[in-house]
Amino acid sequence: MTRTAIAALALCALTLTACGGTTKDSAGQQGNQPGNTAAANPDAKLKTGLKVTYLPKQVNNPYFTVVGKGVEQAAAEFQAAVKATGPSEASAASQVTYINTAAQQRQDVLVLAANDENAVAPALKTARAQGMKVVTLDSDVAEDARDVFVNQVDSGEIAVKQVELLSKAIGGSGEFAILSATANATNQNTWIDIMQRELAKPEYAQLKLVEIAYGNDDDQTSFQKTQGLLQAHPNLKGIISPTTVGLAAAARYLGSSEYKGKVALTGLGTPNQMREYVKNDTLTSFALWEPAKLGYLATYAAAALASGQITGAAGQKFKAGNLGEYAIGRSGEVVLGPPTVFTKDNIDRFDF
């Protein structure tokens, strides 16, 4: 996927997250480091030997496993030590203990995908006060609880793309549902908010959103929620699942049911998870970015912070290894790049 600078859409009076609000209101122009007044030195040498903690939403999530590979690749390039840790369930406060542990172990940086933007904020503020740099990816936290947020894609673009794919799949009219992750996931909620605004446009007047369900980023729960949606809404024509766990679980249910070919499915997923279902026509298209690049970029941003090259203020720039140079936008946000739409025609070109 090529890196492209994407302008923030006027439609987003926010910023996402993931796979979210990954971004918040982009009005703030300064870095998000209360108490950190050190000036950035873009010529500072990137430190080696940094201690990096990678804390995903949950450790058994295939998507975050791929993100973690990008974290490890970047860390290896500047000789950092990576510790991957995290909860097995994506509940709101499940990450707090791991944040506290990272701070106690004097980790230099934390790369975090948050389950809840507010539940982890107090622990993050304490960790930052002790000197640890915090970079969020995929799903953001309160702005004053981190240094930089690495957004996988422009929030408006990815949300609009999913509505577009769903509309095309069901012929522009009919009832559909959304199968989300957790109710507190900032990226999921931001995307859903944007989808609902998009649905108010004249071209989508014949689409009707009948329910938003939450599978909690758990495979079995998402599978059961898919079944429940189909039973509760006999006229359902489609499902959008903006989470890789939910999309794969919904595809597994639809692919072995009477609804295959009758109820359309799209959302966000990885090619390796969804290849089988694309090829057997359970769904025709879905979207995502390259997760490993997200982890890679976030880790370089963390290293740039720990090395004093950046502080997180808007306009600052840093080099992210083989991805090239990135600039920090408003609210301390860095955007990886545009989404890729996967279909039967191109899915075999990707391996993640």
Secondary structure, 3 states (H helix, E strand, C coil): CCCCCCCCCCCCCCCCCCCCCCCCCCCCCCCCCCCCCCCCCCCCCCCCCCEEEEECCCCCCHHHHHHHHHHHHHHHHCCCEEEECCCCCCCCCCCHHHHHHHHHCCCCEEEECCCCCCCCHHHHHHHHHCCCEEEEECCCCCHHHCCEEEECCCHHHHHHHHHHHHHHHCCCCEEEEEEECCCCCHHHHHHHHHHHHHCCCHHHCCEEEEEEEECCCCHHHHHHHHHHHHHHCCCEEEEEECCHHHHHHHHHHHHCCCCCCCCEEEEECCHHHHHHHHHCCCCCEEEECCHHHHHHHHHHHHHHHHCCCCCCCCCCEEECHHHCEEECCHHHEEECCCCEEEECCCHHHCCC
